[in-house]
Every structure is written in structure tokens, then in C-alpha cells.
Amino acid sequence: MRIDIVTLFPELCDSFLSASILGRARAKNLFEAHCHQIRDYTKNKQKQTDDYPYGGGCGMVLYAQPIADCLRAVQAQCTAQGRAKPHVVFLTAAGQQYNEETAKRLASYDSLALVCGHYEGIDQRVIDAFGDEEISIGDYVLTGGELASLVVADSVLRLQPGVLAEEKGYQDESYWDGLLEYPQFTRPEVWEGRAVPPVLLTGDHKKIDAWRGDQSRQRTRERRPDLYDAWCETHPLTELPKWKRGENMRLVKAEDQMARAAELFAEGRRTVCSPVCTGEQLAEMTPDFWRPELDAEKKKGWAFYLHYNKTGEADAMVGVCHKTGCIGHLFVTESARGQGIGTKLLDFARKKLPEHAHPTLDVLSTNTRAISLYKRMGWRLDGVLTMYDPAQGAPFAVYCEELRMRYRG
């Protein structure tokens, strides 16, 4: 790959491309890089590259002519090498937001030219004439486009064959697959009382990969819900957890089963409502408090199922309504979480409603972990049922919404 940077500060850019990992790769001719001084293409004795903006305003604007002539020279050099015309990117604050997907796309070009803005900007006419796209690296303003161009150059060049020792070196990192990277640890095993997670010391790569995947998803869900939401939409669960020997579902019929369902219901509601309710409100959520609601729903046609583990303990529940095609009250006791039981129960409940091709379920907007799972299992948001606003007398301490989701397969 050939990369050209059109700039007022070629020495700054060239020194970066000659250092560290990129510098070693450049020395091995794994990519070709050229940094061009815009002033070399001016046609005035003063080597002036900018002037006041038409219409008035602060700052100075870069001339179109020297940038255009510089890009023409780059195009001629590429042609002489038998390369395709370079893909021209202008680094501007008004450009499209840069991300890893854009880096992958740019890395596929044989020749890439990055044009650095400066001062108040670049004459729009040269952007219109030569630019294939405009890119911004973030919602903030820099004094020039050099740092932005180097961010793009680094993220693109590291994807070139041989630049990194292993392809896995970038495939495991943040944003490659739409998620943030998992946390990393090195020696010593204990530092100032903080120990390395035990799973990383086991040597069991299957468990380590599972831990890293879980950490990556958790980090992204908490820190970048926008990324995680998009990831869930495009990464459906292709393999559900397997049912273990002795694990089974039973329809709630007897009184002791109903009492256990009320206990699971109460624990589940306290967990789901903890981000939006006060301590006093949560304390009221006892099995006796919720039992009348379960009894009333059963009379309306709801069927409740308990999940039993291999020791015969009921550790989760789910409800279905054949009349409405609704699934609800999917709760797993705390000690049984993280084993894929919730996934199994949702799949079980959906299959209990064969007469409803697109069943529904309701979930609080604050229950982001559940929403993410549901999306990966083929469920999609289908509207807002209720808005709970404490300022309007809602029985919650924090604003939230009850969302409806519908199975789309």
C-alpha cells in the first residue's frame, strides 16, 4: 500500500511514520509513505498558503491551488508506479465520524492520500474537485489535521499484511468485531493487593476465551451501549446452551410450586427494579406482595413454569399466555445466573406458543442486559408501553420506560 499525506508539517508526519511498529514495517517496505509540503506547490514568492475567508469571519482558509497541484503530482507518481488513482480523504471537522469499519475499508485501497486541514479550513472547491470523502476523528476541534491524518494512517497501516506479528493482534482488539476489548493483565500475579483473575492462570484456553468474550460484551454494554446495541443486532445467538442431565421444566400446578414461583417472582422484581426504586420500595417486594398478581394472571390464562436443576431445586421461572401470545416473568435466582438458564427459558417459552408466530414480551428500559440477550435471540423493540416519570407520580425513583419487544426470528 502507498499512503501520501498532504500537509504543512511533513516532518512531523514523517517522524511518526518512521518510529516504533510502523517505522520497522516501513523499513521493511511493507508499505510506502510520502509526506508532501503544501508550500512547495504555491505560486507566490512568499510561499503563502492561506488567505482571509470570503464573507468575513475569523481565521484563515487554505488555498485550493497548492493542494490541487500537490494531489495532481501524487496522482502522477501513482500512475508512474502502475498504481490506481489514490483515494483522497480530507481530514475535516465536518467529515463523517471515523471508526474501525472505515479503517478496514481504507486499508483495502492500493493508494490512499490524506489531506490535512489547518487554520479555519480548506477552500471547499478543492475538496469538491478532488475529495472522495471527508473524515473526522471525533467531535472536537484540533489546530490542524496532522494528528487526525496520523490517527487514520496508523489505524490503516497496522492492518496491512506483516505490519503486526499476528493477524490476531488486531482481530482481538477493541472495535474490530464491534466490541471493546477485554481487560489485559501481566506479571506479577498480585500487584498492591490486586490479583489477576484466576481463570487467566488456568491454561484452559476454552475457559479463557469464554471469560474474555463475556468481559468484552460486558464492557461494551456498560461503556458504549450504542456499539453493543448495533453488535447485538448483527450477532445473533447461533447456538443455545445445552440442557443438562436432570435439568427440566415443570408446569406450576401445586400450591408449593406456586409459592416457589412467588419467591422467584419477588427476587426477580427486586433485581430488575433495583436501578429505579428506593430501598423502601424494594423492601415491599415480598412473595406475599406479588402472590395476588400471579394468582390473578393465572385466572386470566397465564401458565407458569419452573426450571429445576439436577438436584431438584426450582431456580428459575417463566410465564406464557396462550390468549395474548405474551411471555413474561422470566426470572433466574441469583445463585443460578450466568449458566445460560435465562436463554433456555426464553427459547422454551417461545416454543410453548406455536400458535403465535410473533409473540411479545415486556421489559424495563433499564434492564439493558436482558434487552441485549433478547435482541441476539431474534427479538426487536416494538414500541413503548408505559413511561414511568417520578415527576408525574410514577412509583419509581428514576425515570424509565416499559418497552415491548416482538419476536422476529
Disulfide bonds with the S-S distance in Angstrom:
none
